[in-house]
Amino acid sequence: MATSFDPKAAPSPLTSEGIRAHNELWRRAEFRGLLPLRPARATAVVACMDSRMPIFGLLGLEPGDAHIIRNAGGVVTDDVIRSLILSQRAMGTTAIVLVHHTDCGLSKISEDTMRAELEAATGLAPRFAFEAFRDPVAAVRQSIRRLERSPFLLHKDAICGFVYDVASGRLDEVCPNDAPGR
């Protein structure tokens, strides 16, 4: 399982000049003005950062509809819980949607190998877990359990999870009741 990234094989990154030019075009064509601070659909979405996941189109969302929290794997970590606490308690969200996907980069790494590589390269072992997993359905179920067990979240009755198939575009719901340990 390869964990290293070859920067020579990567495409060119965005540039500030290109970003500014695109922003001006977008602003003139699509910007709709100031939206309310609270999400219109009272929903927070926790999803993987994978660039192949078009979250807004996939879930039928528009800007201003939901808080979107993305990280590697879309796993529920302490920082995701922190964001959800603020989303619920300060911004009024009541529903949580989890979206993981097939062919996830986290399913292709070894937690131990990644930690060892980082420690060898920097002399420090990371204090966090990468949360590597093999099965995205099991990972969604684990994330649902973490949300349900958090004493800090106000709203846990409207949690749903999905796995997005990157090859077909299909979104499959994950039933948490089939999860082991329930």
N, C-alpha and C positions, 0 to 999 in steps of 0.2 A: 504494500500500500504506500504509494508515494504521498509525501506530505509537503515536499518542497515545490516552490513556484519558480519557474524560469522567466525572469523579467525580459529576457531577449526575445521570447516567443510571444510576448503580450502585444496587443494592438496599442496604438497611441492613446494616451489618456486625454481626457478633456482639458482644454486650456481656458484660462480666464477670459481671453479675448473671444473665443468661440461661445463660451457660456453667456457673456454679456450680450453678444450679437443675437443669440437665440432668445435670450430673455426679452429683448426689446421687441422682436417679432411676436413672441408669445403674448407679451403684455398688450400689444396693440390688437391682436386677433382674438384672444381668449380670456383675458383677465376680466373677472366679473365684479371687481370691487371688494370691499371689506365684507367678509362673511362673519356671522356670529361666532364667538369664541367656543361656545358649547356645541358639540357634535349634534347635528340635526337628527340623526338616527339613534342617538344615545348608545352608541356601540363603540367598543374598542376592539381592534383586530391585532392579533399577535401572529406574525408571519415570518418566514425565512427571508433573509436579505437577498436571496437568489434573484439575479436580474431577469430571469426568464418568467418570473411570476408577475403578471400584470394585475396587481391587487384590485385597483379600482374597477377595471373592466370585468374581472373575474367575479367580483361580488356585487356588481351593479351599483357601485358607489360613485358619488360626485364629490368634488372638493367641498369640505365642510360637513360631510355626512358622518365621519367616524375618525377616531384617533387610530393611527397606524403605527404600530410598534414593531420594528423589524430587527432581527439579530441573526447570527449564524444558526441555522436549523429551526428558527422560530420556537426554540425551547423556552419554557418558563423558568427563568432564573430570578435571583433576588432583585436584579435591576428591572426586570419585567414586572415583578410584583410592585416595586416602587412606582413605576409608571402607571400601573393599573390603579393603585391606591389614589394617586393624584387625579387620574381620569374619572374615577368613580366619586371620590369625596369632594373634589373641587370643580369638576366639570359635568357632573350629573349622568355619566354613562351607567347603564344598568345591564348591558349584554356584553359578552366576550366571545369572539370568534377566533379560533385557532386555525391556521392554515400551514401545514407542512407540505412536502412534495416528494415525488419520486426522484431518483437520481440526485439526491442531495449530497453536497460535498462533505458534510459531516458523516455520511455513511461510508465514505471512502478513506477516512483517516483512522489511525490507531491513536487513541488517547495517550497511551504510554509512549509511543514513538514520537508524537508531537511534543510532549513534555520533555522527553530526553533530548530531542533536537534543539529545543529552545534553551534548555539548561546548558548544553554543550556550546551553543553559539554565544550565550550571554553570561554564563556563570550563575544564572538565577533560574530557579524553578518557578513557574507561574503559580500564584496562589489560587487561581480559579480553575474550574473544570471546563473542558471544551464541550462536554455533553455529547460526545460522539455516540451514534446509534446505528443500527443496521436496518431496522424496520420502522418506516415512518408512521404506520398505524399504531404500533406500540408506543412510539414517541409521543404521538398525539394523546393517547390514553394516559401516559405518565404526566404530561403537562396538565391535562384536565384534573387529575388527582391532586397535583400540586396546588392548583387554583382552589379546588374544593376544600383543601385542608388549611389554606391560609386564614389565620384569624383576623387579618387586616382588611380583607375585601368585604365590602358591604353586600354586594350582589353576586350570588353564585348560582342562582336558579336558571339563568339564561346563558349557559356556557355550551357552545357547540364546537365540534372539531371536524376538520376536513383534511383530505390528502389530495393535492392537485397532481394530476398525471401530466408531466411535462411533454410527453410524446403525443398524447391525444387531446390535451386541453380539458379533459374531464375532471370534475370536482366530485370526489366521493366522500360522503359523510362517514364519520367514525363514531360508532356507538360506544359510549363509555361503559355501558353495563356489561359488555362482553370482556372487560378488562380483568386480567388476573388480579387477585387480591381484593376484589370488591365483595 
